[in-house]
Amino acid sequence: MARRAARGQRRLLRACHDSHAKQDAVLATRTQAEVCYTCHVSERGQFNKPFAHPVRQGQLACSDCHAPHGTTAEKQLVKATLNQTCYECHADKRGPVPVGARAGRRGLRTCHAPHGSSQPGMLTARGPMLCSRGHSQQGHPSIANGPSGLPRLGTDGLLARARQLHDIATRRCTARTIPRARR
């Protein structure tokens, strides 16, 4: 039984490490991701998006966020949660954070893609679409209505007013989620 376990561990070790190489690729920040991509194929695509952590530039390694030899955290993160892991480098982004990003298992993934995104700020969607995932537009002051009571955006200046109302509503919504001590 012990021999079988040891053999399995050696096989896993060889999947990532090359003991005969002069410099093991998985140990260097610049080359580590290429080793990880042999199993984690979809992550390569995420890091190739226009807004991504600088992994492909060799400035960040997979092991900066993930513990490859195991951990009790989800996704083998180096900290207990995604938020805690991200705040190791992004302490300036710690707060205030909209309430949806603090609540639930998704944490910062509510709005951000942890590896890479097509949107600035590594957001998962553009502004209005991002917010409407968690907020109903019904009765929301961000949409201007015409005389018929239906949303009317266009040439008569209602689009500018809708944007202005949206900005006001966003500030109000976010103000409710900021803890009093941080205001």
N, C-alpha and C positions, 0 to 999 in steps of 0.2 A: 504494500500500500504506500509506504513512504517513498519507495523508488519511483512509483508511478507519478506521485505528486511532484517529486524533484524533476522528473523528465518533463512534465507539463510546464513547470516553471522555467526550465531552460528553453523550451520552445517559445514561450511568451517573451522571454528575454531577447531571443534572437529575432523576434518579429520587429523589435524597435532598435535594438542595439547591435552594433557590429564590432565585436571584440578584436577583429583582425585589422580594422582600419586604423590608420595612423591617428586620425581624429574622428571620433564617433559623431556622425551627423546629428544625432538626436540631442547631443549635449551642447551644441552651439546655437545661439539664438537665431542666427542668420539661416541656418539649414534645418532646424528642428521641424518646422511646419511641413516640409516636403515628406519627412518620415511619417508624420501624423496623417497626412493626406492619403497614404496608401490604404488606410482603413476608413478614414473620415472624409469621404469624397465630397459630400455636399458642403462641407465647411470651406473647401477650396473655392467653390463658386461664390460663397458669401464674402470671403475675403477679397475676391476680385471685383466686387461692386465698387462704384465710385466713392462711396463714403464708408470707410472701414478702418479698423484698427491697423496700425502699420506693421502687420505681420509679413506681408509680401516684400516690404522694404527691409526686413531683417531687424527692425527696431523693437519688436515685441515677439515673444515666443509663446507657444501654446501653454507651456508650463508656468507662465506668469499668472495665468488665471485658473488653470486646471492642474490637479495633482495626478499625474499619470500612473502612479503606483497605488492609487486608491485613497479614498476618503469616505466619510459618512455623509458628506454633502451631496445634494443632487448634481448631476452632470460632472461629478468629481471636481467640484470647485475647490479652490484653496481656502476659502472661507465658508462659513455655514450657509450663507445665502448669496444669491446673485448680487443683491444690493451691496452687501458687505464687501464682496469681491471687487465690484466696480469702484467703490469708494476708496479702495486702497490707492488708486491712481487719481480718481476724480473726486477728491474730498471737497473741492470747491463747488461741486454739483449736489452736495448732500441735501440741501434744502433751500428754500421751501420746495416741496415736491407735491404735485396734485395728489389728492387723496387716493385715486385709483392706483397710483404707482406704489403706494405704501401698503395697500390692502391686498390680501390674497397671495397665492403662490407665485404669480407671475412677476410681481415686483416691478422693476424698471422695464421688464419686457412688455409691460402694458403699452408702452409708447416707443421703446427703443429695441432695435435688433442688435444683440450683443456682438455679433461678428462683423456684419456689414449690411449696408442698405443702399438703395437707389436714391434715398432722400437725405438732404443735409441733416446733420446732427444724428445720423444713423436712426432716424425715425422710421417707424414701420409703415407710415402713410403720410400723405400731405395733410397740412393743417385741418381743414374742415372735415375731411374724411377720418382723420385720426380721432378728433374729438367726438364725432357722431357715433363712433363705436360704443362709447360709454354714456353718451348723453342723447336723450330724445330731443328731436327738433320741435315736437308738438308744444305749442305755447311758449316757445323759446324766443326771446327778443332779437335773435340774430338774423331772423328772416323777415324782411319788410314785406308787408302785404299791401296790395293795391286796393282800389275801391270795392272790388268784388269780394275782398276777404281772402283771396288766394295770393300766394307768393308771387311778386312781380319784380323781377330784376331786369334792368336794361338801360335804355337810353335816357330815361327821365330823371336820373340822379338817384334812383332808389338803390342801385348797387353800392354807391358810396355810403349811403345811409345804413344799408345792411351791414357793411363792413364796420362802420362806426358803432352800431349797436352790438355787433359781435364782440368787438374789442372791450366794450363796457361790460358785457355779460361775462366774458372770460376773466376780466379783472375781479369781478364780484365772486365768481365761482372759485377762482384760485385763492382769493382772500379768505374764504370760508375754510379752506383746507390748510392754511398756514397756522401752525401753533402760535398762540399769543406771545410766547417768549421770544419768538424769532422775528416778530414784526418790527 
